[in-house]
Amino acid sequence: MLNAYTATYTKIPSGYMGQLIDWPEVITEGATLEECREMLRDALQEMIAAYKQQNKEIPLGKALIEQVPVEV
């Protein structure tokens, strides 16, 4: 079954931090945005494998992301 998860990327001093909104435990860092994306996909695959091995329910990706404008 193909499922999609929503990721957020934050610029940090060492590069980028990536985290899944639908599954916050899946988090990683990379020197570049592309490296962070690759590492996040890998972390997700590893987490899915661990959950399956433990017979735990895998969270489904169903986050709705919306930007909220505000004057600063």
mmCIF file of the N, C-alpha and C atoms, coordinates in Angstrom:
data_MODEL
# 
_entry.id   MODEL 
# 
loop_
_atom_site.group_PDB 
_atom_site.id 
_atom_site.type_symbol 
_atom_site.label_atom_id 
_atom_site.label_alt_id 
_atom_site.label_comp_id 
_atom_site.label_asym_id 
_atom_site.label_entity_id 
_atom_site.label_seq_id 
_atom_site.pdbx_PDB_ins_code 
_atom_site.Cartn_x 
_atom_site.Cartn_y 
_atom_site.Cartn_z 
_atom_site.occupancy 
_atom_site.B_iso_or_equiv 
_atom_site.pdbx_formal_charge 
_atom_site.auth_seq_id 
_atom_site.auth_comp_id 
_atom_site.auth_asym_id 
_atom_site.auth_atom_id 
_atom_site.pdbx_PDB_model_num 
ATOM 1   N N  . MET A 1 1  ? 0.847  -1.176 0.000  1.00 0.00 ? 1  MET A N  1 
ATOM 2   C CA . MET A 1 1  ? 0.000  0.000  0.000  1.00 0.00 ? 1  MET A CA 1 
ATOM 3   C C  . MET A 1 1  ? 0.894  1.241  0.000  1.00 0.00 ? 1  MET A C  1 
ATOM 4   N N  . LEU A 1 2  ? 0.590  2.166  -0.862 1.00 0.00 ? 2  LEU A N  1 
ATOM 5   C CA . LEU A 1 2  ? 1.341  3.417  -0.952 1.00 0.00 ? 2  LEU A CA 1 
ATOM 6   C C  . LEU A 1 2  ? 0.662  4.457  -0.067 1.00 0.00 ? 2  LEU A C  1 
ATOM 7   N N  . ASN A 1 3  ? 1.454  5.110  0.759  1.00 0.00 ? 3  ASN A N  1 
ATOM 8   C CA . ASN A 1 3  ? 0.931  6.136  1.647  1.00 0.00 ? 3  ASN A CA 1 
ATOM 9   C C  . ASN A 1 3  ? 1.866  7.338  1.578  1.00 0.00 ? 3  ASN A C  1 
ATOM 10  N N  . ALA A 1 4  ? 1.341  8.520  1.747  1.00 0.00 ? 4  ALA A N  1 
ATOM 11  C CA . ALA A 1 4  ? 2.141  9.741  1.705  1.00 0.00 ? 4  ALA A CA 1 
ATOM 12  C C  . ALA A 1 4  ? 2.121  10.405 3.077  1.00 0.00 ? 4  ALA A C  1 
ATOM 13  N N  . TYR A 1 5  ? 3.274  10.895 3.486  1.00 0.00 ? 5  TYR A N  1 
ATOM 14  C CA . TYR A 1 5  ? 3.413  11.594 4.753  1.00 0.00 ? 5  TYR A CA 1 
ATOM 15  C C  . TYR A 1 5  ? 3.846  13.033 4.486  1.00 0.00 ? 5  TYR A C  1 
ATOM 16  N N  . THR A 1 6  ? 3.464  13.921 5.372  1.00 0.00 ? 6  THR A N  1 
ATOM 17  C CA . THR A 1 6  ? 3.789  15.333 5.232  1.00 0.00 ? 6  THR A CA 1 
ATOM 18  C C  . THR A 1 6  ? 5.030  15.639 6.064  1.00 0.00 ? 6  THR A C  1 
ATOM 19  N N  . ALA A 1 7  ? 6.028  16.226 5.417  1.00 0.00 ? 7  ALA A N  1 
ATOM 20  C CA . ALA A 1 7  ? 7.288  16.545 6.090  1.00 0.00 ? 7  ALA A CA 1 
ATOM 21  C C  . ALA A 1 7  ? 7.445  18.051 6.235  1.00 0.00 ? 7  ALA A C  1 
ATOM 22  N N  . THR A 1 8  ? 8.163  18.430 7.261  1.00 0.00 ? 8  THR A N  1 
ATOM 23  C CA . THR A 1 8  ? 8.535  19.822 7.458  1.00 0.00 ? 8  THR A CA 1 
ATOM 24  C C  . THR A 1 8  ? 10.056 19.887 7.574  1.00 0.00 ? 8  THR A C  1 
ATOM 25  N N  . TYR A 1 9  ? 10.635 20.916 6.985  1.00 0.00 ? 9  TYR A N  1 
ATOM 26  C CA . TYR A 1 9  ? 12.083 21.091 7.007  1.00 0.00 ? 9  TYR A CA 1 
ATOM 27  C C  . TYR A 1 9  ? 12.395 22.448 7.623  1.00 0.00 ? 9  TYR A C  1 
ATOM 28  N N  . THR A 1 10 ? 13.347 22.451 8.532  1.00 0.00 ? 10 THR A N  1 
ATOM 29  C CA . THR A 1 10 ? 13.745 23.668 9.222  1.00 0.00 ? 10 THR A CA 1 
ATOM 30  C C  . THR A 1 10 ? 15.237 23.885 9.018  1.00 0.00 ? 10 THR A C  1 
ATOM 31  N N  . LYS A 1 11 ? 15.616 25.085 8.628  1.00 0.00 ? 11 LYS A N  1 
ATOM 32  C CA . LYS A 1 11 ? 17.026 25.433 8.478  1.00 0.00 ? 11 LYS A CA 1 
ATOM 33  C C  . LYS A 1 11 ? 17.633 25.549 9.856  1.00 0.00 ? 11 LYS A C  1 
ATOM 34  N N  . ILE A 1 12 ? 18.732 24.837 10.095 1.00 0.00 ? 12 ILE A N  1 
ATOM 35  C CA . ILE A 1 12 ? 19.452 24.872 11.363 1.00 0.00 ? 12 ILE A CA 1 
ATOM 36  C C  . ILE A 1 12 ? 20.924 25.180 11.061 1.00 0.00 ? 12 ILE A C  1 
ATOM 37  N N  . PRO A 1 13 ? 21.720 25.527 12.062 1.00 0.00 ? 13 PRO A N  1 
ATOM 38  C CA . PRO A 1 13 ? 23.119 25.887 11.799 1.00 0.00 ? 13 PRO A CA 1 
ATOM 39  C C  . PRO A 1 13 ? 23.919 24.823 11.029 1.00 0.00 ? 13 PRO A C  1 
ATOM 40  N N  . SER A 1 14 ? 23.634 23.536 11.269 1.00 0.00 ? 14 SER A N  1 
ATOM 41  C CA . SER A 1 14 ? 24.399 22.477 10.605 1.00 0.00 ? 14 SER A CA 1 
ATOM 42  C C  . SER A 1 14 ? 23.791 22.039 9.272  1.00 0.00 ? 14 SER A C  1 
ATOM 43  N N  . GLY A 1 15 ? 22.689 22.639 8.858  1.00 0.00 ? 15 GLY A N  1 
ATOM 44  C CA . GLY A 1 15 ? 22.035 22.277 7.601  1.00 0.00 ? 15 GLY A CA 1 
ATOM 45  C C  . GLY A 1 15 ? 20.531 22.351 7.714  1.00 0.00 ? 15 GLY A C  1 
ATOM 46  N N  . TYR A 1 16 ? 19.877 21.163 7.696  1.00 0.00 ? 16 TYR A N  1 
ATOM 47  C CA . TYR A 1 16 ? 18.416 21.103 7.774  1.00 0.00 ? 16 TYR A CA 1 
ATOM 48  C C  . TYR A 1 16 ? 17.979 19.987 8.702  1.00 0.00 ? 16 TYR A C  1 
ATOM 49  N N  . MET A 1 17 ? 16.868 20.224 9.392  1.00 0.00 ? 17 MET A N  1 
ATOM 50  C CA . MET A 1 17 ? 16.220 19.210 10.191 1.00 0.00 ? 17 MET A CA 1 
ATOM 51  C C  . MET A 1 17 ? 14.905 18.873 9.495  1.00 0.00 ? 17 MET A C  1 
ATOM 52  N N  . GLY A 1 18 ? 14.637 17.589 9.334  1.00 0.00 ? 18 GLY A N  1 
ATOM 53  C CA . GLY A 1 18 ? 13.389 17.154 8.727  1.00 0.00 ? 18 GLY A CA 1 
ATOM 54  C C  . GLY A 1 18 ? 12.598 16.308 9.703  1.00 0.00 ? 18 GLY A C  1 
ATOM 55  N N  . GLN A 1 19 ? 11.277 16.477 9.692  1.00 0.00 ? 19 GLN A N  1 
ATOM 56  C CA . GLN A 1 19 ? 10.412 15.736 10.599 1.00 0.00 ? 19 GLN A CA 1 
ATOM 57  C C  . GLN A 1 19 ? 9.076  15.502 9.920  1.00 0.00 ? 19 GLN A C  1 
ATOM 58  N N  . LEU A 1 20 ? 8.476  14.347 10.183 1.00 0.00 ? 20 LEU A N  1 
ATOM 59  C CA . LEU A 1 20 ? 7.151  14.069 9.649  1.00 0.00 ? 20 LEU A CA 1 
ATOM 60  C C  . LEU A 1 20 ? 6.095  14.638 10.578 1.00 0.00 ? 20 LEU A C  1 
ATOM 61  N N  . ILE A 1 21 ? 5.166  15.353 10.037 1.00 0.00 ? 21 ILE A N  1 
ATOM 62  C CA . ILE A 1 21 ? 4.084  15.929 10.831 1.00 0.00 ? 21 ILE A CA 1 
ATOM 63  C C  . ILE A 1 21 ? 3.152  14.826 11.312 1.00 0.00 ? 21 ILE A C  1 
ATOM 64  N N  . ASP A 1 22 ? 2.900  13.847 10.438 1.00 0.00 ? 22 ASP A N  1 
ATOM 65  C CA . ASP A 1 22 ? 1.985  12.760 10.771 1.00 0.00 ? 22 ASP A CA 1 
ATOM 66  C C  . ASP A 1 22 ? 2.592  11.756 11.755 1.00 0.00 ? 22 ASP A C  1 
ATOM 67  N N  . TRP A 1 23 ? 3.922  11.759 11.867 1.00 0.00 ? 23 TRP A N  1 
ATOM 68  C CA . TRP A 1 23 ? 4.628  10.776 12.691 1.00 0.00 ? 23 TRP A CA 1 
ATOM 69  C C  . TRP A 1 23 ? 5.866  11.473 13.262 1.00 0.00 ? 23 TRP A C  1 
ATOM 70  N N  . PRO A 1 24 ? 5.698  12.311 14.281 1.00 0.00 ? 24 PRO A N  1 
ATOM 71  C CA . PRO A 1 24 ? 6.773  13.175 14.786 1.00 0.00 ? 24 PRO A CA 1 
ATOM 72  C C  . PRO A 1 24 ? 8.028  12.442 15.248 1.00 0.00 ? 24 PRO A C  1 
ATOM 73  N N  . GLU A 1 25 ? 7.914  11.153 15.566 1.00 0.00 ? 25 GLU A N  1 
ATOM 74  C CA . GLU A 1 25 ? 9.087  10.390 15.991 1.00 0.00 ? 25 GLU A CA 1 
ATOM 75  C C  . GLU A 1 25 ? 10.078 10.193 14.854 1.00 0.00 ? 25 GLU A C  1 
ATOM 76  N N  . VAL A 1 26 ? 9.626  10.373 13.614 1.00 0.00 ? 26 VAL A N  1 
ATOM 77  C CA . VAL A 1 26 ? 10.513 10.242 12.451 1.00 0.00 ? 26 VAL A CA 1 
ATOM 78  C C  . VAL A 1 26 ? 11.131 11.614 12.204 1.00 0.00 ? 26 VAL A C  1 
ATOM 79  N N  . ILE A 1 27 ? 12.387 11.745 12.599 1.00 0.00 ? 27 ILE A N  1 
ATOM 80  C CA . ILE A 1 27 ? 13.082 13.031 12.544 1.00 0.00 ? 27 ILE A CA 1 
ATOM 81  C C  . ILE A 1 27 ? 14.550 12.787 12.209 1.00 0.00 ? 27 ILE A C  1 
ATOM 82  N N  . THR A 1 28 ? 15.157 13.680 11.468 1.00 0.00 ? 28 THR A N  1 
ATOM 83  C CA . THR A 1 28 ? 16.555 13.520 11.088 1.00 0.00 ? 28 THR A CA 1 
ATOM 84  C C  . THR A 1 28 ? 17.150 14.867 10.700 1.00 0.00 ? 28 THR A C  1 
ATOM 85  N N  . GLU A 1 29 ? 18.442 14.869 10.428 1.00 0.00 ? 29 GLU A N  1 
ATOM 86  C CA . GLU A 1 29 ? 19.149 16.075 9.985  1.00 0.00 ? 29 GLU A CA 1 
ATOM 87  C C  . GLU A 1 29 ? 20.036 15.743 8.804  1.00 0.00 ? 29 GLU A C  1 
ATOM 88  N N  . GLY A 1 30 ? 20.296 16.740 7.971  1.00 0.00 ? 30 GLY A N  1 
ATOM 89  C CA . GLY A 1 30 ? 21.217 16.587 6.854  1.00 0.00 ? 30 GLY A CA 1 
ATOM 90  C C  . GLY A 1 30 ? 21.911 17.896 6.575  1.00 0.00 ? 30 GLY A C  1 
ATOM 91  N N  . ALA A 1 31 ? 23.077 17.805 5.966  1.00 0.00 ? 31 ALA A N  1 
ATOM 92  C CA . ALA A 1 31 ? 23.864 19.007 5.656  1.00 0.00 ? 31 ALA A CA 1 
ATOM 93  C C  . ALA A 1 31 ? 23.184 19.865 4.592  1.00 0.00 ? 31 ALA A C  1 
ATOM 94  N N  . THR A 1 32 ? 22.479 19.201 3.652  1.00 0.00 ? 32 THR A N  1 
ATOM 95  C CA . THR A 1 32 ? 21.738 19.915 2.606  1.00 0.00 ? 32 THR A CA 1 
ATOM 96  C C  . THR A 1 32 ? 20.280 19.489 2.670  1.00 0.00 ? 32 THR A C  1 
ATOM 97  N N  . LEU A 1 33 ? 19.419 20.235 2.021  1.00 0.00 ? 33 LEU A N  1 
ATOM 98  C CA . LEU A 1 33 ? 18.002 19.886 2.001  1.00 0.00 ? 33 LEU A CA 1 
ATOM 99  C C  . LEU A 1 33 ? 17.793 18.528 1.337  1.00 0.00 ? 33 LEU A C  1 
ATOM 100 N N  . GLU A 1 34 ? 18.475 18.275 0.227  1.00 0.00 ? 34 GLU A N  1 
ATOM 101 C CA . GLU A 1 34 ? 18.329 16.993 -0.460 1.00 0.00 ? 34 GLU A CA 1 
ATOM 102 C C  . GLU A 1 34 ? 18.808 15.837 0.411  1.00 0.00 ? 34 GLU A C  1 
ATOM 103 N N  . GLU A 1 35 ? 19.933 16.022 1.096  1.00 0.00 ? 35 GLU A N  1 
ATOM 104 C CA . GLU A 1 35 ? 20.432 14.979 1.996  1.00 0.00 ? 35 GLU A CA 1 
ATOM 105 C C  . GLU A 1 35 ? 19.434 14.725 3.117  1.00 0.00 ? 35 GLU A C  1 
ATOM 106 N N  . CYS A 1 36 ? 18.847 15.784 3.644  1.00 0.00 ? 36 CYS A N  1 
ATOM 107 C CA . CYS A 1 36 ? 17.861 15.649 4.705  1.00 0.00 ? 36 CYS A CA 1 
ATOM 108 C C  . CYS A 1 36 ? 16.634 14.891 4.205  1.00 0.00 ? 36 CYS A C  1 
ATOM 109 N N  . ARG A 1 37 ? 16.192 15.192 2.993  1.00 0.00 ? 37 ARG A N  1 
ATOM 110 C CA . ARG A 1 37 ? 15.048 14.471 2.404  1.00 0.00 ? 37 ARG A CA 1 
ATOM 111 C C  . ARG A 1 37 ? 15.349 12.978 2.287  1.00 0.00 ? 37 ARG A C  1 
ATOM 112 N N  . GLU A 1 38 ? 16.528 12.659 1.780  1.00 0.00 ? 38 GLU A N  1 
ATOM 113 C CA . GLU A 1 38 ? 16.915 11.252 1.628  1.00 0.00 ? 38 GLU A CA 1 
ATOM 114 C C  . GLU A 1 38 ? 16.976 10.551 2.986  1.00 0.00 ? 38 GLU A C  1 
ATOM 115 N N  . MET A 1 39 ? 17.555 11.226 3.962  1.00 0.00 ? 39 MET A N  1 
ATOM 116 C CA . MET A 1 39 ? 17.676 10.632 5.293  1.00 0.00 ? 39 MET A CA 1 
ATOM 117 C C  . MET A 1 39 ? 16.306 10.471 5.958  1.00 0.00 ? 39 MET A C  1 
ATOM 118 N N  . LEU A 1 40 ? 15.400 11.398 5.686  1.00 0.00 ? 40 LEU A N  1 
ATOM 119 C CA . LEU A 1 40 ? 14.056 11.296 6.248  1.00 0.00 ? 40 LEU A CA 1 
ATOM 120 C C  . LEU A 1 40 ? 13.306 10.109 5.636  1.00 0.00 ? 40 LEU A C  1 
ATOM 121 N N  . ARG A 1 41 ? 13.454 9.908  4.311  1.00 0.00 ? 41 ARG A N  1 
ATOM 122 C CA . ARG A 1 41 ? 12.838 8.735  3.679  1.00 0.00 ? 41 ARG A CA 1 
ATOM 123 C C  . ARG A 1 41 ? 13.401 7.449  4.277  1.00 0.00 ? 41 ARG A C  1 
ATOM 124 N N  . ASP A 1 42 ? 14.718 7.424  4.494  1.00 0.00 ? 42 ASP A N  1 
ATOM 125 C CA . ASP A 1 42 ? 15.355 6.248  5.080  1.00 0.00 ? 42 ASP A CA 1 
ATOM 126 C C  . ASP A 1 42 ? 14.864 6.022  6.512  1.00 0.00 ? 42 ASP A C  1 
ATOM 127 N N  . ALA A 1 43 ? 14.777 7.091  7.292  1.00 0.00 ? 43 ALA A N  1 
ATOM 128 C CA . ALA A 1 43 ? 14.290 6.986  8.669  1.00 0.00 ? 43 ALA A CA 1 
ATOM 129 C C  . ALA A 1 43 ? 12.851 6.477  8.694  1.00 0.00 ? 43 ALA A C  1 
ATOM 130 N N  . LEU A 1 44 ? 12.047 6.923  7.747  1.00 0.00 ? 44 LEU A N  1 
ATOM 131 C CA . LEU A 1 44 ? 10.658 6.461  7.663  1.00 0.00 ? 44 LEU A CA 1 
ATOM 132 C C  . LEU A 1 44 ? 10.606 4.969  7.357  1.00 0.00 ? 44 LEU A C  1 
ATOM 133 N N  . GLN A 1 45 ? 11.412 4.518  6.402  1.00 0.00 ? 45 GLN A N  1 
ATOM 134 C CA . GLN A 1 45 ? 11.444 3.085  6.067  1.00 0.00 ? 45 GLN A CA 1 
ATOM 135 C C  . GLN A 1 45 ? 11.864 2.254  7.279  1.00 0.00 ? 45 GLN A C  1 
ATOM 136 N N  . GLU A 1 46 ? 12.862 2.739  8.014  1.00 0.00 ? 46 GLU A N  1 
ATOM 137 C CA . GLU A 1 46 ? 13.326 2.023  9.207  1.00 0.00 ? 46 GLU A CA 1 
ATOM 138 C C  . GLU A 1 46 ? 12.245 1.983  10.288 1.00 0.00 ? 46 GLU A C  1 
ATOM 139 N N  . MET A 1 47 ? 11.525 3.093  10.458 1.00 0.00 ? 47 MET A N  1 
ATOM 140 C CA . MET A 1 47 ? 10.472 3.143  11.474 1.00 0.00 ? 47 MET A CA 1 
ATOM 141 C C  . MET A 1 47 ? 9.320  2.205  11.099 1.00 0.00 ? 47 MET A C  1 
ATOM 142 N N  . ILE A 1 48 ? 8.972  2.171  9.817  1.00 0.00 ? 48 ILE A N  1 
ATOM 143 C CA . ILE A 1 48 ? 7.918  1.269  9.360  1.00 0.00 ? 48 ILE A CA 1 
ATOM 144 C C  . ILE A 1 48 ? 8.321  -0.177 9.637  1.00 0.00 ? 48 ILE A C  1 
ATOM 145 N N  . ALA A 1 49 ? 9.568  -0.529 9.315  1.00 0.00 ? 49 ALA A N  1 
ATOM 146 C CA . ALA A 1 49 ? 10.050 -1.895 9.555  1.00 0.00 ? 49 ALA A CA 1 
ATOM 147 C C  . ALA A 1 49 ? 10.004 -2.240 11.045 1.00 0.00 ? 49 ALA A C  1 
ATOM 148 N N  . ALA A 1 50 ? 10.419 -1.290 11.897 1.00 0.00 ? 50 ALA A N  1 
ATOM 149 C CA . ALA A 1 50 ? 10.406 -1.529 13.344 1.00 0.00 ? 50 ALA A CA 1 
ATOM 150 C C  . ALA A 1 50 ? 8.983  -1.711 13.859 1.00 0.00 ? 50 ALA A C  1 
ATOM 151 N N  . TYR A 1 51 ? 8.056  -0.888 13.381 1.00 0.00 ? 51 TYR A N  1 
ATOM 152 C CA . TYR A 1 51 ? 6.662  -1.008 13.818 1.00 0.00 ? 51 TYR A CA 1 
ATOM 153 C C  . TYR A 1 51 ? 6.062  -2.334 13.370 1.00 0.00 ? 51 TYR A C  1 
ATOM 154 N N  . LYS A 1 52 ? 6.364  -2.753 12.145 1.00 0.00 ? 52 LYS A N  1 
ATOM 155 C CA . LYS A 1 52 ? 5.848  -4.033 11.654 1.00 0.00 ? 52 LYS A CA 1 
ATOM 156 C C  . LYS A 1 52 ? 6.402  -5.181 12.490 1.00 0.00 ? 52 LYS A C  1 
ATOM 157 N N  . GLN A 1 53 ? 7.681  -5.128 12.819 1.00 0.00 ? 53 GLN A N  1 
ATOM 158 C CA . GLN A 1 53 ? 8.315  -6.172 13.602 1.00 0.00 ? 53 GLN A CA 1 
ATOM 159 C C  . GLN A 1 53 ? 7.681  -6.269 14.993 1.00 0.00 ? 53 GLN A C  1 
ATOM 160 N N  . GLN A 1 54 ? 7.264  -5.146 15.532 1.00 0.00 ? 54 GLN A N  1 
ATOM 161 C CA . GLN A 1 54 ? 6.665  -5.105 16.864 1.00 0.00 ? 54 GLN A CA 1 
ATOM 162 C C  . GLN A 1 54 ? 5.143  -5.217 16.829 1.00 0.00 ? 54 GLN A C  1 
ATOM 163 N N  . ASN A 1 55 ? 4.591  -5.441 15.630 1.00 0.00 ? 55 ASN A N  1 
ATOM 164 C CA . ASN A 1 55 ? 3.131  -5.517 15.440 1.00 0.00 ? 55 ASN A CA 1 
ATOM 165 C C  . ASN A 1 55 ? 2.414  -4.280 15.961 1.00 0.00 ? 55 ASN A C  1 
ATOM 166 N N  . LYS A 1 56 ? 3.040  -3.124 15.779 1.00 0.00 ? 56 LYS A N  1 
ATOM 167 C CA . LYS A 1 56 ? 2.431  -1.858 16.180 1.00 0.00 ? 56 LYS A CA 1 
ATOM 168 C C  . LYS A 1 56 ? 1.713  -1.251 14.982 1.00 0.00 ? 56 LYS A C  1 
ATOM 169 N N  . GLU A 1 57 ? 0.682  -0.480 15.262 1.00 0.00 ? 57 GLU A N  1 
ATOM 170 C CA . GLU A 1 57 ? -0.075 0.172  14.199 1.00 0.00 ? 57 GLU A CA 1 
ATOM 171 C C  . GLU A 1 57 ? 0.752  1.325  13.611 1.00 0.00 ? 57 GLU A C  1 
ATOM 172 N N  . ILE A 1 58 ? 0.868  1.340  12.292 1.00 0.00 ? 58 ILE A N  1 
ATOM 173 C CA . ILE A 1 58 ? 1.632  2.372  11.598 1.00 0.00 ? 58 ILE A CA 1 
ATOM 174 C C  . ILE A 1 58 ? 0.728  3.587  11.380 1.00 0.00 ? 58 ILE A C  1 
ATOM 175 N N  . PRO A 1 59 ? 1.145  4.767  11.853 1.00 0.00 ? 59 PRO A N  1 
ATOM 176 C CA . PRO A 1 59 ? 0.330  5.973  11.633 1.00 0.00 ? 59 PRO A CA 1 
ATOM 177 C C  . PRO A 1 59 ? 0.167  6.243  10.136 1.00 0.00 ? 59 PRO A C  1 
ATOM 178 N N  . LEU A 1 60 ? -1.022 6.626  9.748  1.00 0.00 ? 60 LEU A N  1 
ATOM 179 C CA . LEU A 1 60 ? -1.289 6.966  8.353  1.00 0.00 ? 60 LEU A CA 1 
ATOM 180 C C  . LEU A 1 60 ? -1.058 8.449  8.136  1.00 0.00 ? 60 LEU A C  1 
ATOM 181 N N  . GLY A 1 61 ? -0.528 8.790  6.995  1.00 0.00 ? 61 GLY A N  1 
ATOM 182 C CA . GLY A 1 61 ? -0.308 10.191 6.665  1.00 0.00 ? 61 GLY A CA 1 
ATOM 183 C C  . GLY A 1 61 ? -1.606 10.850 6.252  1.00 0.00 ? 61 GLY A C  1 
ATOM 184 N N  . LYS A 1 62 ? -2.077 11.786 7.045  1.00 0.00 ? 62 LYS A N  1 
ATOM 185 C CA . LYS A 1 62 ? -3.312 12.488 6.696  1.00 0.00 ? 62 LYS A CA 1 
ATOM 186 C C  . LYS A 1 62 ? -3.326 13.917 7.235  1.00 0.00 ? 62 LYS A C  1 
ATOM 187 N N  . ALA A 1 63 ? -2.150 14.502 7.341  1.00 0.00 ? 63 ALA A N  1 
ATOM 188 C CA . ALA A 1 63 ? -2.064 15.877 7.844  1.00 0.00 ? 63 ALA A CA 1 
ATOM 189 C C  . ALA A 1 63 ? -2.536 16.857 6.774  1.00 0.00 ? 63 ALA A C  1 
ATOM 190 N N  . LEU A 1 64 ? -3.177 17.899 7.203  1.00 0.00 ? 64 LEU A N  1 
ATOM 191 C CA . LEU A 1 64 ? -3.562 18.998 6.328  1.00 0.00 ? 64 LEU A CA 1 
ATOM 192 C C  . LEU A 1 64 ? -2.723 20.200 6.734  1.00 0.00 ? 64 LEU A C  1 
ATOM 193 N N  . ILE A 1 65 ? -1.946 20.699 5.802  1.00 0.00 ? 65 ILE A N  1 
ATOM 194 C CA . ILE A 1 65 ? -1.051 21.815 6.086  1.00 0.00 ? 65 ILE A CA 1 
ATOM 195 C C  . ILE A 1 65 ? -1.633 23.090 5.490  1.00 0.00 ? 65 ILE A C  1 
ATOM 196 N N  . GLU A 1 66 ? -1.594 24.122 6.289  1.00 0.00 ? 66 GLU A N  1 
ATOM 197 C CA . GLU A 1 66 ? -2.141 25.395 5.836  1.00 0.00 ? 66 GLU A CA 1 
ATOM 198 C C  . GLU A 1 66 ? -1.284 26.521 6.416  1.00 0.00 ? 66 GLU A C  1 
ATOM 199 N N  . GLN A 1 67 ? -0.920 27.467 5.591  1.00 0.00 ? 67 GLN A N  1 
ATOM 200 C CA . GLN A 1 67 ? -0.192 28.626 6.090  1.00 0.00 ? 67 GLN A CA 1 
ATOM 201 C C  . GLN A 1 67 ? -1.182 29.631 6.638  1.00 0.00 ? 67 GLN A C  1 
ATOM 202 N N  . VAL A 1 68 ? -0.826 30.221 7.774  1.00 0.00 ? 68 VAL A N  1 
ATOM 203 C CA . VAL A 1 68 ? -1.677 31.207 8.427  1.00 0.00 ? 68 VAL A CA 1 
ATOM 204 C C  . VAL A 1 68 ? -0.972 32.552 8.336  1.00 0.00 ? 68 VAL A C  1 
ATOM 205 N N  . PRO A 1 69 ? -1.496 33.487 7.537  1.00 0.00 ? 69 PRO A N  1 
ATOM 206 C CA . PRO A 1 69 ? -0.839 34.781 7.415  1.00 0.00 ? 69 PRO A CA 1 
ATOM 207 C C  . PRO A 1 69 ? -1.058 35.646 8.656  1.00 0.00 ? 69 PRO A C  1 
ATOM 208 N N  . VAL A 1 70 ? -0.010 36.351 9.042  1.00 0.00 ? 70 VAL A N  1 
ATOM 209 C CA . VAL A 1 70 ? -0.100 37.269 10.166 1.00 0.00 ? 70 VAL A CA 1 
ATOM 210 C C  . VAL A 1 70 ? 0.928  38.382 9.939  1.00 0.00 ? 70 VAL A C  1 
ATOM 211 N N  . GLU A 1 71 ? 0.546  39.587 10.274 1.00 0.00 ? 71 GLU A N  1 
ATOM 212 C CA . GLU A 1 71 ? 1.456  40.709 10.112 1.00 0.00 ? 71 GLU A CA 1 
ATOM 213 C C  . GLU A 1 71 ? 2.411  40.774 11.296 1.00 0.00 ? 71 GLU A C  1 
ATOM 214 N N  . VAL A 1 72 ? 3.708  40.910 10.991 1.00 0.00 ? 72 VAL A N  1 
ATOM 215 C CA . VAL A 1 72 ? 4.693  40.986 12.079 1.00 0.00 ? 72 VAL A CA 1 
ATOM 216 C C  . VAL A 1 72 ? 5.515  42.258 11.948 1.00 0.00 ? 72 VAL A C  1 
# 
